[in-house]
């Protein structure tokens, strides 16, 4: 070894699959602890890069001739080699070895056997009583060298032991026992004197440099490398055999020890009760990847978000990072995949990380768990991810209920659609994903509003108010969005009844700034499948309430629709389904203090008289100096498509108020007239009321409109 630093691009070490990532950690840890304390590592060009004073030949010689395996034993597991029916090839090899490379391993095995004798355990301990006692005894008796493995394999909590997803349930995954398999792989690489076996050098070249090699072992690799696990469709023909490089398995387990760190002192019950806080491990969120299914959450062992960094980092620094491995959101620890995605994009993670590789431990091959790659998330990518904070408290309290088996399928589907869109928000700076997330929230609220029995029994409230920054972040300038935003702002008080339009769309009532589900639903008049019909029903109810409480119509909105957009709606040039989706989304927004989305200044069309004249009879303010009394019959005639009768009734109402219409005959088909009636619900500004009056009232007989300050920009 010399003083110069060599840079090795390890082509055999990639961040995916999980085996490649863990193997990279293992290489850095072992080189740093046993050969070169100055070694550094980083991720460059999709492979692990190692800086060390070892040149290529010295690096290979270290693993082949000097590397001393970390003692990894699991006497608490059946199949570990300690019990009569276990495969003993691996443990016998270690115990009979004479090389100093296995000295620590032999001592740990002797200590484990001593503990089993003291606890009178001749067979696999039972999980309820004997296993916890043995786990505690191992932690109190094993050497410092072996404690790294114990920290990575389990955490002793207040009640039952907790296990990290990366090492299954305490070092085994189903029938695959990691420690016993590790010892068997070591026997394939080294002989009892510690010399390398004949194939070991070629296998090492494949592991480090990515060179092709033959003669791999047909043994299980478990969840770490799905492509090498074998099974149906894994190769030509119906079945494929597993193909494992023994060095890959050994270094993968050595790397997994980096994920233990200070897990014991960071035992955390702030999230799901009794859950151990392992580095960058969170509960599963079945969204944000192509194969997502709701069953993934119930069957999953959680998710692991592994950091990728590009600056050379020592093993000691990496241990500190992994030991503190956490992501914070709103002052609390991230507990789900969606939480972690938000924390990543908002820079709420530990320093020096550029991105995270997301893994989920899901059932994929029969009943087997695979560490499935779920995507990569860049740190600080999205400038809009902070909007999701509006939902943190609601999701924290209610997500589990809405994703559970007792929730209606419509609620579960809507929640998944939102989480998928939210994951896209977090993974890229894209305004389209903000719009999709907002629209999906509208759908989720609609599903909740249609599932009152579930919400009542599960104590699930409506979604909380969202900041108007949501709609601003979408940067949408479609007529559907503008009309929906204005429509959602409609509200007024009729006598003692406070009736925001949201209460007519779903059974909710306002409690200060927030909403609760109402016990009665008689004000809900929104229909599934017909926007025009729903708008007409809602408007007719509001007109009826106004007519019984005062002489004029006082319904108003805080955001105004443009006449050009209304004209497009009447003519059927807008997408009704999209408009309704935007409407349901905008209902969730906080009520604005002033007009937030003015209609485009280029909008010059004035809707024809079939809308313009009736709208004057339902103006929220005076027309000229006249307050026009409400005439519900006009709306009923329009709703039934009786254009001629409706216009005659409108003309009579205007003339009775001292206003002379320029026309009282309009010929329109029934559908067009129904759309005119529905369009009356859109709030318009005083300036646009003036425009309609100037167009459809005679200047000679009409009293001029007062020049009140308008809300137009």
N, C-alpha and C positions, 0 to 999 in steps of 0.2 A: 504494500500500500504506500502511495506517495501523497504529497501535500496538494497536488492538483485535483480539481473537482471534475468529475466525469458526469456528463448528462446522458442518461439512458432513457430512450423512449421505449417503454415496455409495450410492444404491440400486442402481447397476449393479455393485457389488462385493460379492459374497457369498463365504463360505468354501468353497462348492462351486458348480461344479466346480473343479478345480485351477486352471484359467485365471483364475477369479475371485479366488482367493486370491493367486496370483502377481501379478496385475494390481494388487491393493491394495498389495502390497509395492513394486511399481514406482512407483506414484503417490507414496507416502510418501518413497521414496528420492529421486526426481527433484525433488520440491518442496523437500525439505530441502537437497539439494546445490546446486540451481540457482536457488532463489527465496526460500526462507524457512527459515533454519537452525533456527528455533524450532518448526517444524511437529511435531505429534505425531499418533499414530494409535492406534486401538483397535477392538476388535470389540464392537459393541453391536447388539442386536436383529437378529442374523443379517445385518448389513451392516457394511462398514468405515466408521468415522467418523474424519474428519480435522479436527484443530484447527490453524488457520493464520491468519496475519495477512492472507492473501489472501481477499478476498470472492469470491462466486461468479463475478462477471464477471472479476476478476483471475485467478482460477484457470483459467478457460477460456482467457483471453488468453495465459497462460503456456504452455500446451500448444500452442496454435495458432501463436503468434508468437515464442516465446523458447526453448522446449525444444530442447536440443542432444542428439541421440541418442548413446548410448554406442557406441563402435566395437565391432562384433561381426563378426568375420571368422573363417572356418574353412578356411584354405588347405590343411589336411591332408585335407579331405573332397572326394570327387568330387561334382560338382553345386554347388560353393561359388561358382562364377562365375570362378574363376581359371584354368580349363583349357578347351581349345578346344571341347569338346562341351557345355559347361555353358550354361545360360540366363544371359545377361549383362545382362538388362534392369535388374536392381537395382544391380549393381556399376557399370555404365556410368552410371547416373543419379547415383550418389554421386560418382564420379570427375569427371564433367562439371559438377557443381554449383559455384556461385560463392558460396553463402551461408556466412557464418561459422559457422552452426549445424552444418555438416558438416565443418568444418576438421579436427577430431580424427579423424573417420572417414576422410577423404582421406589423412591422414598414415599411419594404420594400414594402409590398403590398399597405399600405396607401400612401406611397410616389409615387408609380406608379400610383395610382388612381388620386392623385393630379395633376401629370404631364398630364395625359390624359384629365383632366378637363381644365387645363390651355391651352392646345393645341386644345381644342374643338374636341377631337377624341372620337366619340361614336361607331365607327366601326373600323375594321382592317385598319390601315393606308396604303395608296398606297405606293408602293415600290419606286417610283421615287422621290417624294418630301417629303411626310409626315414621312415615315419611317426613313430616315436619320436624320431628325430633332428630332424625338423622341429618336433615339439611342444616339444622342449627348446630349440631355437633361437628359437622364438616367445616363450617365457617369458623368455629372456635378452635379447631385443631390443625387445619391444613397450613402449609407454609405460605409465605407471602407470594411466592411464585405461582402457587395454585389458586390464590384468591382472585386473580384476574378472571379466571374461568368461572368461579362461583358468582362473581358480580355480574357477569354476562348471562349466566344461566338462570338465575332466579333472584327474587327479592323477598326477604322475610318481612311480611307486613304485620299488622296488628292481629290478623286472623289467619287466613290461609296464605300460603306462598303465592307470589305473583310471578308470571313468566313473560319474558319479552317475546314478541312475535318472531324475531329472527332465529331463535333457537328452539322453537316449538314449545313443548311443555317440560322445561327443565333439561334440555339436551337430547330430546328424542322427538321424532315426528312419526306417529303411528308405530310401525314395526321397525323403522330406521332409527338405530341408536347411534348418535353422533360420536361419542367417545370411543365406543368399541370399533366403529368403522374407521375412525382416525388411527387407532393403533394398528388395524389391519393394513391401512394404506402405508403407514410408516414401515411396516415389515416388507412391503413391496418395493420401497425405495432404498432402504438401508438394511445391512445384515447385522447380526448380533454384536459384531465388533465395531459397528458404526461406519463401515465402508459402504459406498454406494453400490446398489445392485446394477447389473449390466444395462437395463433399459432406463435407469434414472436420469442419465445425462440427456438423452433425446427427449424424454418427457419434460425435463426442465427447460430445454430450448423452446418447446411448444408453450409452456406456461409463461415464460418471460418474454420471448420475442415473437410469439405467434406463429412459429414454424409448424408446418404440417407434420404429423407423426402418426405412425401406425401402432397397433398393439395396445390400445387403451383397454381398460378394465371394464367388463360388463357388470358393474355394480351400481347400486343406487346412489344418486347424488342428492336425493330429497328435493326440497322445494326451491333450492338455490339456483338451479340451472334447468328450467323446463325443457329446453331444446335437447338436453342430453339425458332426459329421464326415460326415454324409450316409450313403448306403448303403441296404441293404434295410430296409424298414419305418421309414425315417426321416421319411417324410412321406406324404401321400395318394398312393396308387399303390404300385407295387412298389419303386421306388427314390426316394431323396431326394438332392438336391444339398447339398453343404456350404454353409454360410452363415456367413461370418466377417466381423466388424467389424475393419477394419485397425487401429484403435486398440487393440482387445483383444489382438491378436497382438503389437503393438509393446510395449505396457505389460507384457504377460505375460513376454516375454523380458527386459525391463528388470528385472522383479521377480525373475526366476530368478537374477539375479546376486547377490541377497542370500543365496542358499543356498551360495555358494562360500566366502566369508569366509576362515577360516584352515584350510581343508581340507588344505592341503599340510603344514603343520606338525603336523596331527593325524593323519597317516597311521598306521593302527593295524592290527597283525597279531595282536592278541590273540584275535580271533574267528576266522572262517573265514580260511584262510591267504591273505595278500596282499590282503585286502579293504580298500579305502579307507574312511575314516570320514568320510562327509559328514554335514552337520547333520541329525539326527533320522532318518537312514536306517538300516534294518535289513533282515535277510533276511525272506523271506515266510513267513507261517504261514497255511496254508489252512484257517482256522477263524474263527468269529465273525461270519460274514456269510452271507446267504441263498444266494448263488451259489457258495459254496465248493466246490472240487473238488480232488482230490489233484494233478491236472495243473497247478494254479495255481502250485505251488511249483517244479516242474521248468521251467516256461516263464516264470516271473516274473522281473522285474528287481529285485524287492525291494519294500519298503514304505517309505512316507514318512509320518511322524507330524508334522503341522504344528500349531504351538501357536496357541491362541486366548487373547487376553488382553483384559481390559475396562478397564484403566487406561491413560490416554494415555501413549504411549511414543515416544521420539524415534527417528529412523533410526539414530543412533549407538548408542543402547541396544539397538536391535533387532539391529544388526550384531553387537554383543558377544554377545547371546543366541544368534544363529544360529552365530556363530563357535565358541562353546563347546557348541553344540547336541548334547546327549547326555543319555542317561538311564542311571542306574546301578542295578544290582541286585546285592545281596550283594557290594559292593565291585568289581564288574566292569561293563563296559559292556554294555548291552542289545544283543543280537545278532539276536533274532527278534521277530516281532510279539507273541508271548506274553510274552517278556521285557519288551518295552516296556509292554504292558498292566499287568504287575505293577508296574513302576517308576512308572507314572503314578498308580496307585491308592495306592501306598505313599509318595507325595510324594518319590520319588527323582528329581526332575526340577529343571530350573533354575527360579529364583524367578519369581514374578509370573504364572504361567500357570494358567488356570482349567480348560482342557480341551484336548484334541488331536483334530484331524480326521485320521482314518486313511485313507490312500490305498494301493492296491496297483497295481503296474504289471503287468497281466495281459493275456494274449492273449484277445481277446474277439470281434473282428470279422475272421474269417478268420485271417490271420497278423498282424494289426495289434495293437499294444499300446495299451491304454487306461488312463488313470489313473482307476481305479475307486474310488469312495467306498465305504469299508468300515465306516463308523460313527464315532461320536464317543464319546470317553472322558473322563469328568470326573476331574480331579485329586483324589486323596484320597477317592474315593467309597466304596470297600469296606473295612470294618474286618477282613475275613477274608482278604484277598488275601495276607497274610503267611504263611498256611499253605502256599502254593505253594512257599515256600523249601525245604520238605522235599525237593522234587523237582529243585531246580536242578542239582545235580551230575549226577544220573542223566540228566536231559534234555540237559544240555550235552554229555555224552559219547555218548549213545545215540539221541537223537531222530532224527538224520540217518539212522541205520541203520534205524530202525523206520518211517521215512517213505519210504525208498528203494524202488526197483523190485525189489530182491532180497528184501524183506520179504514175508511172507505177507499176503494181502489181509485176513485177519482182524485181523492186528496193525495194519495201516495204518488200517483202519476204527475200531478201538478207540482208537488214538492220536488220530484226528480227533475222535471223540466227546468224549474227555477235553479236548482243546484248546478245543473249542467251549464246553464247560461252564466251563473255566478262564477263557475270555474273558468269559463272563457274570459270573463271580465278580469279575473285575477291573473290569467296567463298571457294576456296580450292587451296592448293599448288600442282598443278598437271600439268606436262609438256604437257600432252595430250590436255588439254584445251587451252594451248597456241597455239599449232599446229592447233587446230580446229578454233581458233579465226583468225589466220593468213590466213588459207585457206578460211574462210568465207569473209575476206576482199578482197581476190582475186576475189571471186564471186560477191561481191558488186561492185567492180570496173568494172567488166565485164558487170554487169547490167547497170551501169551508162554509159559506153561506147556504149551500144546499145540503149540508150535513149537520143540521142543528142538534140532532140527537147525540151524535158522536161528540160534537164540541161541548155540549152540556155535560155529558158524562165524564169527559176527559179534561174538562176545565180549560179548553183551548179558546182563547179570545180571538177577535179579529186581528188582522195585521196592523201594526202600529203606523201612524202617519209617517210619510216619507218626505224628506226635504225636496223642495222644488228644483234643487240642483240635479235631481235624477232626470227630469224632463229636459233641462238645459243641456245635460251631458249627451243626450241622444242626438242633438243637433238635427233633429228631424224638422222639416219644413213642409210636411205634406198637409193637404187640406184636411185629411182624416184626423191627424193629430191636433191641428188647430181647433177644429170643430169639437173634438172630444174634450180638450182641455177647457174650453168655454162651457160646454154642457155640464161637466163635472163640477163646475163652480156654482151652479144654480142652487140657491137656498133662500128661504124666507120664513117668516113667522106668521101664522094664521091664527089670530086670537091667541090662545095659550099654547099652540102647537108649533114647535120648532121643527121644520121639515127640510133638512138638506136633501138633495136628490139621492144621495147614497142610501138613505133610509127607504127609498122607494125601489131601489135595485136589489137590496138584500136586507134581511131583518136585523138592522143595527140601530143603535141610538148613541148619541154623543154623550160622553161624561168628561166634561172639560176638554182637554186636548185629545183624549183617547176615545176609543169606541168600544162598546160592548154589544154582544148579541142580545136582541130584544126578545121578550117573552111572547109578544104578539107579532103577527105578520100581516095584519090587515092593510097596512100601507104599502106593502110590497106588490108592485104591479108590473114588474119587468117580466117579459116572456122570453122563453128560449126560442131562438131561431128566427125572430122577426124584429129587426131594429125599429122599423117604421111603426109597427103595431105597438111596440113597447113605449116608444116616445109619445104616441098619441094617448095611450092609457095614462101615462104619468102626467102629461100636460092637462088632460081632462080632469084628473083628480085635483090638480093644483088650481085650476080655474074654478072648480066647484067649491073648494075650500075658500078661495078668495071671494067668491060671490056671496058667501054666507057670512063673511067677517067684515067686509068693507065694500064700498061702492065702486072701487076701481081696482085694477090688477096691479099688484105690487111686487110680483115675482121678479127677481133680478139675479144676475150673476156678477161675480167679481172679475171675470175675464170675458171679453166680448168676441163674438164671431164676426168675421167680415162678410159683407153682402156677397162678395164674389164667391166665397166658399159655400155660402148658403145656396146661391144659385146653382153651383155645381152639384150640391146634394139634391136639390129639387129635380134637376135634369137627369139624375141617376149617374152622374159622372164620378162619383166617389164610391169606394169599396165599403159596403155596409158592414161586412164582417170585420174588416180591419178597423173601421171607425169604432165598432163596439168593443173590440179588444183594447184600443187606445182609451176608450171611455172608462172601461173597468180599471185600467191601470191608473188613469188620472184621478179616479175617485180616492185613491190611496194617498194622494199628495196633500201636504198641508195647505190649508186655505190661504191664498195669497192676500197680501195687504193691498195690492194694486194690480192693474192689468199687467200680466207677465208676457203674453205672447200676442202682440198686435197683429192683425191681418196684414198681409203684404200690401205695400203702398200702391202696387200696380193693379190691385183688384179694383176695377171700375164697374163691372156689370152690376146692374140693379135688378134683383129678381122681378119677374113679371107680376102683374097686378093680382093674380091669384094668390100670391103670398103677401105682396106689399100692402094692399089695402087692409086685409084682415090683421096684419101685424100692427097697424096703427090702432086698432081697437083693443089690442092687448099690450100696448106700450106700458113700460113700468113707470113712466112719468107723463107729464102733460104733453099733449099735441097742440102746439100753439099755446093758448092760455086755457085750453079745455082739458079737463080730466074726463076721459071717456068711460062711462059705466061698463061693467062687464056684461057680455051677452053670451052665455054658454052655448046658446043655440047655433051661433056661427060656427063654433068648433065642431058641434055634432054634425052639421051639414057637410062640413069639409071632410070629416072622417069617413062619412059614408059615400064620398065621391060626388055629391050633388053640387057641382060647380056653380050652375046658374042660380040655384036657390041660395047658396052660401053668399054669392056676391050681392044678390039683392038684399039679403039681410044685413050685410056689411054696409051697403050704401045707405040703408035706412038708419042704421045706428050712427053713422058719421053725420048724416044730415041733421039728425035729431040733436047732435052736439054742436051744430053750427058750422060743420065742415062739409065742403062740397067735393065729392070725388069726381075725377075727370071721366071715369067709366064705371059702369056697374055690370058689364057683361064680360064674362070670361068663359071661354070654351076650353075645357081640359078633360082628359080621360080620368077615370076614377083613380088610377094609381098615382097619376101626377097630383091630383088634388089631395090624396092622402099624404103624399110627401110634403105638400105645402102645409098641411095641418101639423105634421110632425116638426117641420122646420120652425114653427112658431115657438118651440121650446128653446131654441138657441137664443141666448141673450145677445142683444146688440147695443151699441153705444148711442148716446143722445145725438151724436153727429150723424149716425146712419139713420136714426129716426127722422132727422131733418131731411136727409136725402130722399127717403121714401115719401115724406109729405110733399116735398117739392116736386116730386115726379108724378104723384097720383092724386094730389088735391089741387083744386082750381085756385089759381092765384087771386082771382077776382073776388071770390067769396070766402076764401079761407083766412082766418085770423093768422097773421104771421107768427112763426114760432119765436119764442123768446130766445135771446142769445145767451143761454147759460153756458158756463165753462164746460167743455166736453172732456171726456176721458181719453180722447184720441191722442196719440203721441205727437 
